[in-house]
């Protein structure tokens, strides 16, 4: 997730993520994954910076309670977002771990866009500075 590390968690140890995939008709599919319990799991080199909630908490995490909490929070936040989408931008910008990092955006029927995420614009699009120094706002997909 795009969020600053909480106190006690090693910076940038990823325990969850969101993926947005754009479709040719303009729709988007959004998925979320959470690493619940990786205690004792050997990881390939690509995942050494990843962690799980159980590792951070130091004890097992009840998956059903986690799911209920995520669904409840998502439902409330989505309803509030429908009322005032721009009201979420400041909070999102403050927690966005992507800003300042190298990114690669794969796009439907167009070449991938690579550069550095520099900001989130007024529409919620991620602004990416490409090697040619062009800033481009990109929504998912």
Chimera marker file (.cmm) of the C-alpha trace (Angstrom):
<marker_set name="trace">
<marker id="1" x="0.000" y="0.000" z="0.000" r="1" g="1" b="0" radius="0.5"/>
<marker id="2" x="1.111" y="3.542" z="-0.514" r="1" g="1" b="0" radius="0.5"/>
<marker id="3" x="1.680" y="4.468" z="3.105" r="1" g="1" b="0" radius="0.5"/>
<marker id="4" x="4.542" y="5.709" z="5.225" r="1" g="1" b="0" radius="0.5"/>
<marker id="5" x="5.942" y="3.091" z="7.589" r="1" g="1" b="0" radius="0.5"/>
<marker id="6" x="4.386" y="2.948" z="11.038" r="1" g="1" b="0" radius="0.5"/>
<marker id="7" x="6.532" y="3.388" z="14.137" r="1" g="1" b="0" radius="0.5"/>
<marker id="8" x="8.503" y="0.197" z="14.791" r="1" g="1" b="0" radius="0.5"/>
<marker id="9" x="8.345" y="-1.074" z="11.215" r="1" g="1" b="0" radius="0.5"/>
<marker id="10" x="11.489" y="-1.015" z="9.117" r="1" g="1" b="0" radius="0.5"/>
<marker id="11" x="11.054" y="1.659" z="6.436" r="1" g="1" b="0" radius="0.5"/>
<marker id="12" x="9.789" y="0.358" z="3.117" r="1" g="1" b="0" radius="0.5"/>
<marker id="13" x="9.232" y="-3.241" z="4.183" r="1" g="1" b="0" radius="0.5"/>
<marker id="14" x="6.206" y="-4.003" z="2.084" r="1" g="1" b="0" radius="0.5"/>
<marker id="15" x="3.391" y="-6.069" z="3.611" r="1" g="1" b="0" radius="0.5"/>
<marker id="16" x="0.614" y="-5.217" z="1.143" r="1" g="1" b="0" radius="0.5"/>
<marker id="17" x="0.068" y="-3.817" z="-2.319" r="1" g="1" b="0" radius="0.5"/>
<marker id="18" x="-2.514" y="-2.495" z="-4.741" r="1" g="1" b="0" radius="0.5"/>
<marker id="19" x="-2.488" y="-3.126" z="-8.478" r="1" g="1" b="0" radius="0.5"/>
<marker id="20" x="-4.593" y="-1.221" z="-10.995" r="1" g="1" b="0" radius="0.5"/>
<marker id="21" x="-4.991" y="-2.608" z="-14.483" r="1" g="1" b="0" radius="0.5"/>
<marker id="22" x="-6.665" y="-0.489" z="-17.143" r="1" g="1" b="0" radius="0.5"/>
<marker id="23" x="-8.831" y="-2.090" z="-19.786" r="1" g="1" b="0" radius="0.5"/>
<marker id="24" x="-9.181" y="-1.010" z="-23.405" r="1" g="1" b="0" radius="0.5"/>
<marker id="25" x="-12.732" y="0.263" z="-22.776" r="1" g="1" b="0" radius="0.5"/>
<marker id="26" x="-11.487" y="2.712" z="-20.103" r="1" g="1" b="0" radius="0.5"/>
<marker id="27" x="-12.570" y="0.615" z="-17.123" r="1" g="1" b="0" radius="0.5"/>
<marker id="28" x="-10.084" y="-0.470" z="-14.470" r="1" g="1" b="0" radius="0.5"/>
<marker id="29" x="-9.661" y="-3.599" z="-12.385" r="1" g="1" b="0" radius="0.5"/>
<marker id="30" x="-8.215" y="-3.005" z="-8.933" r="1" g="1" b="0" radius="0.5"/>
<marker id="31" x="-6.725" y="-5.734" z="-6.791" r="1" g="1" b="0" radius="0.5"/>
<marker id="32" x="-5.221" y="-5.750" z="-3.320" r="1" g="1" b="0" radius="0.5"/>
<marker id="33" x="-2.986" y="-8.295" z="-1.660" r="1" g="1" b="0" radius="0.5"/>
<marker id="34" x="-1.821" y="-8.567" z="1.950" r="1" g="1" b="0" radius="0.5"/>
<marker id="35" x="1.058" y="-10.701" z="3.188" r="1" g="1" b="0" radius="0.5"/>
<marker id="36" x="-0.597" y="-12.063" z="6.306" r="1" g="1" b="0" radius="0.5"/>
<marker id="37" x="1.918" y="-14.639" z="7.577" r="1" g="1" b="0" radius="0.5"/>
<marker id="38" x="5.341" y="-15.293" z="6.063" r="1" g="1" b="0" radius="0.5"/>
<marker id="39" x="7.029" y="-16.350" z="9.296" r="1" g="1" b="0" radius="0.5"/>
<marker id="40" x="9.624" y="-19.001" z="8.508" r="1" g="1" b="0" radius="0.5"/>
<marker id="41" x="9.207" y="-18.665" z="4.732" r="1" g="1" b="0" radius="0.5"/>
<marker id="42" x="12.378" y="-18.536" z="2.633" r="1" g="1" b="0" radius="0.5"/>
<marker id="43" x="12.110" y="-15.720" z="0.106" r="1" g="1" b="0" radius="0.5"/>
<marker id="44" x="13.771" y="-15.216" z="-3.245" r="1" g="1" b="0" radius="0.5"/>
<marker id="45" x="16.112" y="-12.241" z="-3.559" r="1" g="1" b="0" radius="0.5"/>
<marker id="46" x="13.373" y="-10.134" z="-5.170" r="1" g="1" b="0" radius="0.5"/>
<marker id="47" x="11.285" y="-10.356" z="-1.978" r="1" g="1" b="0" radius="0.5"/>
<marker id="48" x="13.860" y="-9.713" z="0.735" r="1" g="1" b="0" radius="0.5"/>
<marker id="49" x="12.354" y="-6.281" z="1.458" r="1" g="1" b="0" radius="0.5"/>
<marker id="50" x="8.880" y="-7.781" z="1.912" r="1" g="1" b="0" radius="0.5"/>
<marker id="51" x="7.396" y="-8.655" z="5.273" r="1" g="1" b="0" radius="0.5"/>
<marker id="52" x="4.081" y="-9.886" z="6.631" r="1" g="1" b="0" radius="0.5"/>
<marker id="53" x="1.664" y="-8.632" z="9.250" r="1" g="1" b="0" radius="0.5"/>
<marker id="54" x="2.444" y="-11.596" z="11.534" r="1" g="1" b="0" radius="0.5"/>
<marker id="55" x="6.172" y="-10.851" z="11.331" r="1" g="1" b="0" radius="0.5"/>
<marker id="56" x="5.614" y="-7.219" z="12.262" r="1" g="1" b="0" radius="0.5"/>
<marker id="57" x="3.096" y="-8.036" z="15.005" r="1" g="1" b="0" radius="0.5"/>
<marker id="58" x="5.166" y="-10.907" z="16.387" r="1" g="1" b="0" radius="0.5"/>
<marker id="59" x="2.130" y="-13.217" z="16.585" r="1" g="1" b="0" radius="0.5"/>
<marker id="60" x="-0.466" y="-14.837" z="14.291" r="1" g="1" b="0" radius="0.5"/>
<marker id="61" x="-3.023" y="-12.566" z="12.607" r="1" g="1" b="0" radius="0.5"/>
<marker id="62" x="-6.656" y="-13.669" z="12.347" r="1" g="1" b="0" radius="0.5"/>
<marker id="63" x="-7.385" y="-13.551" z="8.598" r="1" g="1" b="0" radius="0.5"/>
<marker id="64" x="-11.164" y="-13.240" z="9.056" r="1" g="1" b="0" radius="0.5"/>
<marker id="65" x="-10.837" y="-10.276" z="11.435" r="1" g="1" b="0" radius="0.5"/>
<marker id="66" x="-8.379" y="-8.672" z="9.008" r="1" g="1" b="0" radius="0.5"/>
<marker id="67" x="-10.775" y="-9.195" z="6.089" r="1" g="1" b="0" radius="0.5"/>
<marker id="68" x="-13.734" y="-7.804" z="8.065" r="1" g="1" b="0" radius="0.5"/>
<marker id="69" x="-11.689" y="-4.752" z="9.054" r="1" g="1" b="0" radius="0.5"/>
<marker id="70" x="-10.472" y="-4.085" z="5.508" r="1" g="1" b="0" radius="0.5"/>
<marker id="71" x="-13.942" y="-4.490" z="3.987" r="1" g="1" b="0" radius="0.5"/>
<marker id="72" x="-15.542" y="-2.284" z="6.657" r="1" g="1" b="0" radius="0.5"/>
<marker id="73" x="-12.955" y="0.464" z="6.286" r="1" g="1" b="0" radius="0.5"/>
<marker id="74" x="-13.044" y="0.284" z="2.489" r="1" g="1" b="0" radius="0.5"/>
<marker id="75" x="-16.842" y="0.562" z="2.483" r="1" g="1" b="0" radius="0.5"/>
<marker id="76" x="-16.816" y="3.678" z="4.694" r="1" g="1" b="0" radius="0.5"/>
<marker id="77" x="-13.958" y="5.352" z="2.833" r="1" g="1" b="0" radius="0.5"/>
<marker id="78" x="-15.476" y="4.589" z="-0.590" r="1" g="1" b="0" radius="0.5"/>
<marker id="79" x="-18.802" y="6.127" z="0.453" r="1" g="1" b="0" radius="0.5"/>
<marker id="80" x="-16.977" y="9.263" z="1.689" r="1" g="1" b="0" radius="0.5"/>
<marker id="81" x="-14.891" y="9.392" z="-1.513" r="1" g="1" b="0" radius="0.5"/>
<marker id="82" x="-18.059" y="9.324" z="-3.634" r="1" g="1" b="0" radius="0.5"/>
<marker id="83" x="-19.269" y="12.425" z="-1.764" r="1" g="1" b="0" radius="0.5"/>
<marker id="84" x="-16.013" y="14.422" z="-2.030" r="1" g="1" b="0" radius="0.5"/>
<marker id="85" x="-13.201" y="12.797" z="-4.082" r="1" g="1" b="0" radius="0.5"/>
<marker id="86" x="-10.815" y="15.772" z="-3.764" r="1" g="1" b="0" radius="0.5"/>
<marker id="87" x="-11.085" y="15.541" z="0.024" r="1" g="1" b="0" radius="0.5"/>
<marker id="88" x="-8.783" y="12.527" z="-0.049" r="1" g="1" b="0" radius="0.5"/>
<marker id="89" x="-5.922" y="14.027" z="-2.033" r="1" g="1" b="0" radius="0.5"/>
<marker id="90" x="-3.955" y="15.663" z="0.795" r="1" g="1" b="0" radius="0.5"/>
<marker id="91" x="-4.033" y="12.505" z="2.902" r="1" g="1" b="0" radius="0.5"/>
<marker id="92" x="-3.093" y="10.362" z="-0.088" r="1" g="1" b="0" radius="0.5"/>
<marker id="93" x="-0.189" y="12.620" z="-0.994" r="1" g="1" b="0" radius="0.5"/>
<marker id="94" x="1.113" y="12.521" z="2.592" r="1" g="1" b="0" radius="0.5"/>
<marker id="95" x="1.101" y="8.700" z="2.620" r="1" g="1" b="0" radius="0.5"/>
<marker id="96" x="2.122" y="7.965" z="-0.969" r="1" g="1" b="0" radius="0.5"/>
<marker id="97" x="5.341" y="5.915" z="-0.808" r="1" g="1" b="0" radius="0.5"/>
<marker id="98" x="5.617" y="6.014" z="-4.622" r="1" g="1" b="0" radius="0.5"/>
<marker id="99" x="6.532" y="9.709" z="-4.857" r="1" g="1" b="0" radius="0.5"/>
<marker id="100" x="10.265" y="10.098" z="-5.430" r="1" g="1" b="0" radius="0.5"/>
<marker id="101" x="10.687" y="6.518" z="-6.640" r="1" g="1" b="0" radius="0.5"/>
<marker id="102" x="11.393" y="5.031" z="-10.051" r="1" g="1" b="0" radius="0.5"/>
<marker id="103" x="8.209" y="3.667" z="-11.613" r="1" g="1" b="0" radius="0.5"/>
<marker id="104" x="7.176" y="1.755" z="-14.698" r="1" g="1" b="0" radius="0.5"/>
<marker id="105" x="3.613" y="2.128" z="-15.930" r="1" g="1" b="0" radius="0.5"/>
<marker id="106" x="2.409" y="-0.465" z="-18.403" r="1" g="1" b="0" radius="0.5"/>
<marker id="107" x="-0.341" y="0.854" z="-20.626" r="1" g="1" b="0" radius="0.5"/>
<marker id="108" x="-3.030" y="-0.680" z="-22.810" r="1" g="1" b="0" radius="0.5"/>
<marker id="109" x="-1.925" y="-0.695" z="-26.454" r="1" g="1" b="0" radius="0.5"/>
<marker id="110" x="0.868" y="1.836" z="-25.825" r="1" g="1" b="0" radius="0.5"/>
<marker id="111" x="4.503" y="1.528" z="-24.784" r="1" g="1" b="0" radius="0.5"/>
<marker id="112" x="5.322" y="1.427" z="-21.089" r="1" g="1" b="0" radius="0.5"/>
<marker id="113" x="6.113" y="4.740" z="-19.419" r="1" g="1" b="0" radius="0.5"/>
<marker id="114" x="9.216" y="4.815" z="-17.195" r="1" g="1" b="0" radius="0.5"/>
<marker id="115" x="10.445" y="7.617" z="-14.988" r="1" g="1" b="0" radius="0.5"/>
<marker id="116" x="10.264" y="9.020" z="-11.482" r="1" g="1" b="0" radius="0.5"/>
<marker id="117" x="6.992" y="9.631" z="-9.668" r="1" g="1" b="0" radius="0.5"/>
<marker id="118" x="7.116" y="13.290" z="-8.639" r="1" g="1" b="0" radius="0.5"/>
<marker id="119" x="3.630" y="14.197" z="-7.387" r="1" g="1" b="0" radius="0.5"/>
<marker id="120" x="-0.083" y="13.488" z="-7.361" r="1" g="1" b="0" radius="0.5"/>
<marker id="121" x="-2.016" y="16.088" z="-9.338" r="1" g="1" b="0" radius="0.5"/>
<marker id="122" x="-5.410" y="17.674" z="-8.605" r="1" g="1" b="0" radius="0.5"/>
<marker id="123" x="-7.234" y="14.832" z="-10.380" r="1" g="1" b="0" radius="0.5"/>
<marker id="124" x="-5.454" y="12.128" z="-8.353" r="1" g="1" b="0" radius="0.5"/>
<marker id="125" x="-3.196" y="11.106" z="-11.233" r="1" g="1" b="0" radius="0.5"/>
<marker id="126" x="0.406" y="10.188" z="-10.510" r="1" g="1" b="0" radius="0.5"/>
<marker id="127" x="2.807" y="12.663" z="-12.152" r="1" g="1" b="0" radius="0.5"/>
<marker id="128" x="5.825" y="10.950" z="-13.708" r="1" g="1" b="0" radius="0.5"/>
<marker id="129" x="8.978" y="12.703" z="-14.877" r="1" g="1" b="0" radius="0.5"/>
<marker id="130" x="10.368" y="10.759" z="-17.832" r="1" g="1" b="0" radius="0.5"/>
<marker id="131" x="14.051" y="10.648" z="-18.828" r="1" g="1" b="0" radius="0.5"/>
<marker id="132" x="13.261" y="13.348" z="-21.393" r="1" g="1" b="0" radius="0.5"/>
<marker id="133" x="12.180" y="15.551" z="-18.443" r="1" g="1" b="0" radius="0.5"/>
<marker id="134" x="8.497" y="15.596" z="-19.355" r="1" g="1" b="0" radius="0.5"/>
<marker id="135" x="5.996" y="15.464" z="-16.523" r="1" g="1" b="0" radius="0.5"/>
<marker id="136" x="2.961" y="13.365" z="-17.315" r="1" g="1" b="0" radius="0.5"/>
<marker id="137" x="-0.056" y="12.677" z="-15.152" r="1" g="1" b="0" radius="0.5"/>
<marker id="138" x="-0.983" y="8.998" z="-15.273" r="1" g="1" b="0" radius="0.5"/>
<marker id="139" x="-4.057" y="7.317" z="-13.980" r="1" g="1" b="0" radius="0.5"/>
<marker id="140" x="-4.087" y="3.550" z="-13.548" r="1" g="1" b="0" radius="0.5"/>
<marker id="141" x="-3.713" y="1.626" z="-16.818" r="1" g="1" b="0" radius="0.5"/>
<link id1="1" id2="2" r="1" g="1" b="0" radius="0.2"/>
<link id1="2" id2="3" r="1" g="1" b="0" radius="0.2"/>
<link id1="3" id2="4" r="1" g="1" b="0" radius="0.2"/>
<link id1="4" id2="5" r="1" g="1" b="0" radius="0.2"/>
<link id1="5" id2="6" r="1" g="1" b="0" radius="0.2"/>
<link id1="6" id2="7" r="1" g="1" b="0" radius="0.2"/>
<link id1="7" id2="8" r="1" g="1" b="0" radius="0.2"/>
<link id1="8" id2="9" r="1" g="1" b="0" radius="0.2"/>
<link id1="9" id2="10" r="1" g="1" b="0" radius="0.2"/>
<link id1="10" id2="11" r="1" g="1" b="0" radius="0.2"/>
<link id1="11" id2="12" r="1" g="1" b="0" radius="0.2"/>
<link id1="12" id2="13" r="1" g="1" b="0" radius="0.2"/>
<link id1="13" id2="14" r="1" g="1" b="0" radius="0.2"/>
<link id1="14" id2="15" r="1" g="1" b="0" radius="0.2"/>
<link id1="15" id2="16" r="1" g="1" b="0" radius="0.2"/>
<link id1="16" id2="17" r="1" g="1" b="0" radius="0.2"/>
<link id1="17" id2="18" r="1" g="1" b="0" radius="0.2"/>
<link id1="18" id2="19" r="1" g="1" b="0" radius="0.2"/>
<link id1="19" id2="20" r="1" g="1" b="0" radius="0.2"/>
<link id1="20" id2="21" r="1" g="1" b="0" radius="0.2"/>
<link id1="21" id2="22" r="1" g="1" b="0" radius="0.2"/>
<link id1="22" id2="23" r="1" g="1" b="0" radius="0.2"/>
<link id1="23" id2="24" r="1" g="1" b="0" radius="0.2"/>
<link id1="24" id2="25" r="1" g="1" b="0" radius="0.2"/>
<link id1="25" id2="26" r="1" g="1" b="0" radius="0.2"/>
<link id1="26" id2="27" r="1" g="1" b="0" radius="0.2"/>
<link id1="27" id2="28" r="1" g="1" b="0" radius="0.2"/>
<link id1="28" id2="29" r="1" g="1" b="0" radius="0.2"/>
<link id1="29" id2="30" r="1" g="1" b="0" radius="0.2"/>
<link id1="30" id2="31" r="1" g="1" b="0" radius="0.2"/>
<link id1="31" id2="32" r="1" g="1" b="0" radius="0.2"/>
<link id1="32" id2="33" r="1" g="1" b="0" radius="0.2"/>
<link id1="33" id2="34" r="1" g="1" b="0" radius="0.2"/>
<link id1="34" id2="35" r="1" g="1" b="0" radius="0.2"/>
<link id1="35" id2="36" r="1" g="1" b="0" radius="0.2"/>
<link id1="36" id2="37" r="1" g="1" b="0" radius="0.2"/>
<link id1="37" id2="38" r="1" g="1" b="0" radius="0.2"/>
<link id1="38" id2="39" r="1" g="1" b="0" radius="0.2"/>
<link id1="39" id2="40" r="1" g="1" b="0" radius="0.2"/>
<link id1="40" id2="41" r="1" g="1" b="0" radius="0.2"/>
<link id1="41" id2="42" r="1" g="1" b="0" radius="0.2"/>
<link id1="42" id2="43" r="1" g="1" b="0" radius="0.2"/>
<link id1="43" id2="44" r="1" g="1" b="0" radius="0.2"/>
<link id1="44" id2="45" r="1" g="1" b="0" radius="0.2"/>
<link id1="45" id2="46" r="1" g="1" b="0" radius="0.2"/>
<link id1="46" id2="47" r="1" g="1" b="0" radius="0.2"/>
<link id1="47" id2="48" r="1" g="1" b="0" radius="0.2"/>
<link id1="48" id2="49" r="1" g="1" b="0" radius="0.2"/>
<link id1="49" id2="50" r="1" g="1" b="0" radius="0.2"/>
<link id1="50" id2="51" r="1" g="1" b="0" radius="0.2"/>
<link id1="51" id2="52" r="1" g="1" b="0" radius="0.2"/>
<link id1="52" id2="53" r="1" g="1" b="0" radius="0.2"/>
<link id1="53" id2="54" r="1" g="1" b="0" radius="0.2"/>
<link id1="54" id2="55" r="1" g="1" b="0" radius="0.2"/>
<link id1="55" id2="56" r="1" g="1" b="0" radius="0.2"/>
<link id1="56" id2="57" r="1" g="1" b="0" radius="0.2"/>
<link id1="57" id2="58" r="1" g="1" b="0" radius="0.2"/>
<link id1="58" id2="59" r="1" g="1" b="0" radius="0.2"/>
<link id1="59" id2="60" r="1" g="1" b="0" radius="0.2"/>
<link id1="60" id2="61" r="1" g="1" b="0" radius="0.2"/>
<link id1="61" id2="62" r="1" g="1" b="0" radius="0.2"/>
<link id1="62" id2="63" r="1" g="1" b="0" radius="0.2"/>
<link id1="63" id2="64" r="1" g="1" b="0" radius="0.2"/>
<link id1="64" id2="65" r="1" g="1" b="0" radius="0.2"/>
<link id1="65" id2="66" r="1" g="1" b="0" radius="0.2"/>
<link id1="66" id2="67" r="1" g="1" b="0" radius="0.2"/>
<link id1="67" id2="68" r="1" g="1" b="0" radius="0.2"/>
<link id1="68" id2="69" r="1" g="1" b="0" radius="0.2"/>
<link id1="69" id2="70" r="1" g="1" b="0" radius="0.2"/>
<link id1="70" id2="71" r="1" g="1" b="0" radius="0.2"/>
<link id1="71" id2="72" r="1" g="1" b="0" radius="0.2"/>
<link id1="72" id2="73" r="1" g="1" b="0" radius="0.2"/>
<link id1="73" id2="74" r="1" g="1" b="0" radius="0.2"/>
<link id1="74" id2="75" r="1" g="1" b="0" radius="0.2"/>
<link id1="75" id2="76" r="1" g="1" b="0" radius="0.2"/>
<link id1="76" id2="77" r="1" g="1" b="0" radius="0.2"/>
<link id1="77" id2="78" r="1" g="1" b="0" radius="0.2"/>
<link id1="78" id2="79" r="1" g="1" b="0" radius="0.2"/>
<link id1="79" id2="80" r="1" g="1" b="0" radius="0.2"/>
<link id1="80" id2="81" r="1" g="1" b="0" radius="0.2"/>
<link id1="81" id2="82" r="1" g="1" b="0" radius="0.2"/>
<link id1="82" id2="83" r="1" g="1" b="0" radius="0.2"/>
<link id1="83" id2="84" r="1" g="1" b="0" radius="0.2"/>
<link id1="84" id2="85" r="1" g="1" b="0" radius="0.2"/>
<link id1="85" id2="86" r="1" g="1" b="0" radius="0.2"/>
<link id1="86" id2="87" r="1" g="1" b="0" radius="0.2"/>
<link id1="87" id2="88" r="1" g="1" b="0" radius="0.2"/>
<link id1="88" id2="89" r="1" g="1" b="0" radius="0.2"/>
<link id1="89" id2="90" r="1" g="1" b="0" radius="0.2"/>
<link id1="90" id2="91" r="1" g="1" b="0" radius="0.2"/>
<link id1="91" id2="92" r="1" g="1" b="0" radius="0.2"/>
<link id1="92" id2="93" r="1" g="1" b="0" radius="0.2"/>
<link id1="93" id2="94" r="1" g="1" b="0" radius="0.2"/>
<link id1="94" id2="95" r="1" g="1" b="0" radius="0.2"/>
<link id1="95" id2="96" r="1" g="1" b="0" radius="0.2"/>
<link id1="96" id2="97" r="1" g="1" b="0" radius="0.2"/>
<link id1="97" id2="98" r="1" g="1" b="0" radius="0.2"/>
<link id1="98" id2="99" r="1" g="1" b="0" radius="0.2"/>
<link id1="99" id2="100" r="1" g="1" b="0" radius="0.2"/>
<link id1="100" id2="101" r="1" g="1" b="0" radius="0.2"/>
<link id1="101" id2="102" r="1" g="1" b="0" radius="0.2"/>
<link id1="102" id2="103" r="1" g="1" b="0" radius="0.2"/>
<link id1="103" id2="104" r="1" g="1" b="0" radius="0.2"/>
<link id1="104" id2="105" r="1" g="1" b="0" radius="0.2"/>
<link id1="105" id2="106" r="1" g="1" b="0" radius="0.2"/>
<link id1="106" id2="107" r="1" g="1" b="0" radius="0.2"/>
<link id1="107" id2="108" r="1" g="1" b="0" radius="0.2"/>
<link id1="108" id2="109" r="1" g="1" b="0" radius="0.2"/>
<link id1="109" id2="110" r="1" g="1" b="0" radius="0.2"/>
<link id1="110" id2="111" r="1" g="1" b="0" radius="0.2"/>
<link id1="111" id2="112" r="1" g="1" b="0" radius="0.2"/>
<link id1="112" id2="113" r="1" g="1" b="0" radius="0.2"/>
<link id1="113" id2="114" r="1" g="1" b="0" radius="0.2"/>
<link id1="114" id2="115" r="1" g="1" b="0" radius="0.2"/>
<link id1="115" id2="116" r="1" g="1" b="0" radius="0.2"/>
<link id1="116" id2="117" r="1" g="1" b="0" radius="0.2"/>
<link id1="117" id2="118" r="1" g="1" b="0" radius="0.2"/>
<link id1="118" id2="119" r="1" g="1" b="0" radius="0.2"/>
<link id1="119" id2="120" r="1" g="1" b="0" radius="0.2"/>
<link id1="120" id2="121" r="1" g="1" b="0" radius="0.2"/>
<link id1="121" id2="122" r="1" g="1" b="0" radius="0.2"/>
<link id1="122" id2="123" r="1" g="1" b="0" radius="0.2"/>
<link id1="123" id2="124" r="1" g="1" b="0" radius="0.2"/>
<link id1="124" id2="125" r="1" g="1" b="0" radius="0.2"/>
<link id1="125" id2="126" r="1" g="1" b="0" radius="0.2"/>
<link id1="126" id2="127" r="1" g="1" b="0" radius="0.2"/>
<link id1="127" id2="128" r="1" g="1" b="0" radius="0.2"/>
<link id1="128" id2="129" r="1" g="1" b="0" radius="0.2"/>
<link id1="129" id2="130" r="1" g="1" b="0" radius="0.2"/>
<link id1="130" id2="131" r="1" g="1" b="0" radius="0.2"/>
<link id1="131" id2="132" r="1" g="1" b="0" radius="0.2"/>
<link id1="132" id2="133" r="1" g="1" b="0" radius="0.2"/>
<link id1="133" id2="134" r="1" g="1" b="0" radius="0.2"/>
<link id1="134" id2="135" r="1" g="1" b="0" radius="0.2"/>
<link id1="135" id2="136" r="1" g="1" b="0" radius="0.2"/>
<link id1="136" id2="137" r="1" g="1" b="0" radius="0.2"/>
<link id1="137" id2="138" r="1" g="1" b="0" radius="0.2"/>
<link id1="138" id2="139" r="1" g="1" b="0" radius="0.2"/>
<link id1="139" id2="140" r="1" g="1" b="0" radius="0.2"/>
<link id1="140" id2="141" r="1" g="1" b="0" radius="0.2"/>
</marker_set>
